[in-house]
Amino acid sequence: MKPCFRNIGRGVLAVYVIVILCLCLGTFQGPSGMWKTLWGIQMDKVIHFIMYLPYPLLALWAFYNGEKWGRFLLIVLLIGVGYSGAVELMQALFTDSRSAEWGDLLANSLGMGITCLLSALVFFIRDKVRQ
């Protein structure tokens, strides 16, 4: 990948991380019906799941160099879960309107995990086709 394209990816990833932080630490009224459920799952958790889905793809764009995709995806997932946990702690420590919830951390982790698994499947199929 060309360095210019990779640098654009790094910029997009940085903006994404900052936006997630602002959304999770900011005080605002959620969308109407945010506390309703979707298939028995609280909408708040669905939103957390969706917010963290793109992170692994953005990390691939920004940092993947073409080697050892399994290890790369595992590192991306671990960093993402660590970031998600840190954001949850910041909600508890630095805001009055937010609280840290294990359910949010789980939803965030599942979102990133699904994207990592789908990415791994794509890499696996690509490697099999190339053989």
C-alpha positions in Angstrom: 0.0 0.0 0.0 1.3 3.4 -0.9 2.5 5.5 2.1 0.1 8.4 1.2 -2.9 6.0 1.3 -1.8 4.5 4.6 -1.4 8.0 6.1 -4.9 8.9 5.0 -6.0 5.7 6.8 -4.1 6.7 9.9 -5.8 10.1 9.9 -9.3 8.5 9.4 -8.5 6.1 12.3 -7.4 9.0 14.6 -10.6 10.9 13.8 -12.7 7.8 14.4 -11.1 7.2 17.8 -11.7 10.8 18.9 -15.3 10.7 17.7 -15.9 7.5 19.7 -14.4 9.1 22.8 -16.5 12.3 22.4 -19.7 10.3 21.8 -19.0 8.1 24.9 -18.0 10.9 27.2 -20.3 13.6 26.0 -23.6 14.5 27.7 -26.5 14.5 25.3 -30.0 13.1 25.0 -29.8 9.8 23.1 -32.1 9.2 20.1 -35.8 8.8 20.8 -36.4 5.2 21.9 -32.8 4.5 22.7 -33.8 2.4 25.7 -36.2 0.3 23.7 -35.1 -3.2 22.6 -34.3 -4.8 19.3 -34.9 -8.6 19.4 -34.7 -8.3 23.2 -31.4 -6.4 23.1 -31.3 -2.9 24.6 -30.8 -0.4 21.8 -27.9 1.2 23.8 -26.0 -2.1 23.3 -26.9 -2.3 19.6 -25.5 1.2 19.2 -22.3 0.3 21.0 -21.9 -2.8 18.8 -22.3 -0.7 15.6 -20.0 2.1 16.8 -17.1 -0.4 17.2 -17.7 -2.5 14.0 -15.4 -0.3 11.8 -12.4 -0.1 14.1 -10.6 -3.3 12.8 -11.1 -2.3 9.2 -9.7 1.2 9.9 -6.8 -0.4 11.7 -6.1 -2.7 8.7 -6.2 0.3 6.4 -3.9 2.3 8.7 -1.3 -0.2 9.8 -1.5 -3.6 8.0 1.7 -4.4 6.1 0.7 -7.6 4.4 2.2 -10.2 6.7 0.9 -12.4 9.5 -2.7 -11.3 9.4 -3.8 -13.5 12.2 -1.4 -12.0 14.7 -2.2 -8.5 13.4 -6.0 -9.0 13.9 -5.5 -10.4 17.4 -3.4 -7.4 18.4 -6.0 -5.0 16.8 -8.7 -6.8 18.8 -6.8 -6.6 22.1 -6.0 -2.9 21.6 -9.6 -2.2 20.7 -10.9 -4.0 23.8 -8.3 -2.1 25.9 -9.5 1.2 24.4 -13.1 0.3 25.0 -12.4 -0.6 28.6 -10.5 2.6 29.1 -13.4 4.6 27.7 -15.8 2.8 30.1 -13.6 3.7 33.0 -13.4 7.3 31.9 -17.2 7.4 31.8 -17.3 6.3 35.5 -14.4 8.5 36.6 -14.9 11.8 34.7 -18.6 12.1 33.9 -21.7 12.5 36.1 -24.1 11.6 33.3 -22.4 8.3 32.2 -21.6 5.1 33.9 -19.3 2.2 33.1 -21.2 -0.9 32.1 -19.9 -4.4 31.5 -22.7 -4.8 28.8 -21.2 -1.8 26.9 -17.7 -3.4 27.0 -19.2 -6.7 25.8 -21.1 -5.0 23.0 -18.0 -3.1 21.9 -15.9 -6.2 22.0 -18.4 -8.2 20.0 -18.6 -5.5 17.3 -14.8 -5.5 16.9 -14.7 -9.3 17.2 -17.2 -9.9 14.4 -15.3 -7.6 12.1 -12.0 -9.3 13.0 -13.5 -12.7 12.3 -14.9 -11.6 9.0 -11.6 -10.1 8.1 -9.8 -13.3 9.0 -12.2 -15.3 6.8 -11.4 -13.0 3.9 -7.7 -13.3 4.5 -8.0 -17.1 4.8 -10.0 -17.4 1.6 -7.6 -15.1 -0.2 -4.6 -17.2 0.9 -6.3 -20.5 -0.2 -7.1 -19.0 -3.6 -3.5 -17.9 -4.1 -2.2 -21.4 -3.4 
